[in-house]
Amino acid sequence: MDDITVAEALTAFAPWLEPTDAELDAIDAEMPLISAEVELLDVRIALLDRTPSELDVRRIRRARRKVLAARRDVLNHKAAQTGGAA
């Protein structure tokens, strides 16, 4: 078993290892996209062991549209910040 020194244990929780405010803002800006992708993944996982019904097909389609809309919004937000257009 590896021995960990006190210095290694303390630097593992050093403040410079925390995400910066800019990184947290970027995560926050992309959170709708992350949530939409998780929802699409949940739908796909639920349908792994069965044949999709018409309702399931609609759920997949709705989740895909939600992901696409979230991606569009994130890209437009980034383009607005940089002065470009998406």
ZASE-865329 format. One record per residue (C-alpha): residue number from 1; x, y, z. Coordinates in steps of 0.5 Angstrom, whole numbers, plus 500, padded with zeros to 3 digits. Layout:
<atoms>
seq; u; v; w
NUM; X; Y; Z;
...
</atoms>
This chain:
<atoms>
seq; u; v; w
1; 500; 500; 500;
2; 503; 507; 498;
3; 504; 512; 504;
4; 502; 519; 503;
5; 506; 524; 507;
6; 502; 530; 510;
7; 504; 535; 505;
8; 501; 531; 500;
9; 495; 530; 504;
10; 495; 538; 505;
11; 496; 540; 497;
12; 491; 535; 495;
13; 486; 540; 498;
14; 490; 546; 496;
15; 485; 552; 494;
16; 489; 553; 487;
17; 486; 546; 485;
18; 479; 549; 486;
19; 475; 551; 479;
20; 476; 558; 478;
21; 470; 563; 478;
22; 470; 563; 470;
23; 470; 555; 470;
24; 464; 555; 474;
25; 461; 560; 470;
26; 462; 556; 464;
27; 459; 550; 467;
28; 453; 554; 469;
29; 452; 557; 462;
30; 452; 550; 459;
31; 448; 546; 465;
32; 442; 546; 460;
33; 445; 543; 455;
34; 448; 538; 460;
35; 441; 537; 463;
36; 438; 535; 456;
37; 444; 530; 454;
38; 443; 527; 461;
39; 435; 526; 460;
40; 437; 523; 453;
41; 441; 518; 456;
42; 436; 516; 461;
43; 431; 515; 455;
44; 436; 511; 451;
45; 438; 507; 457;
46; 430; 506; 459;
47; 429; 503; 452;
48; 435; 498; 452;
49; 432; 492; 453;
50; 425; 493; 450;
51; 422; 495; 443;
52; 420; 502; 443;
53; 413; 504; 443;
54; 410; 510; 439;
55; 410; 514; 446;
56; 418; 512; 447;
57; 419; 514; 440;
58; 416; 521; 441;
59; 420; 521; 448;
60; 427; 520; 444;
61; 425; 525; 439;
62; 423; 530; 444;
63; 429; 529; 448;
64; 434; 530; 442;
65; 430; 536; 440;
66; 431; 539; 447;
67; 439; 537; 446;
68; 439; 541; 439;
69; 436; 547; 442;
70; 440; 547; 448;
71; 446; 546; 444;
72; 444; 552; 439;
73; 443; 556; 445;
74; 450; 555; 448;
75; 453; 557; 442;
76; 449; 563; 441;
77; 451; 565; 448;
78; 458; 564; 446;
79; 458; 568; 440;
80; 454; 573; 443;
81; 460; 574; 448;
82; 465; 574; 443;
83; 462; 578; 438;
84; 460; 573; 433;
85; 454; 570; 430;
86; 452; 562; 430;
</atoms>
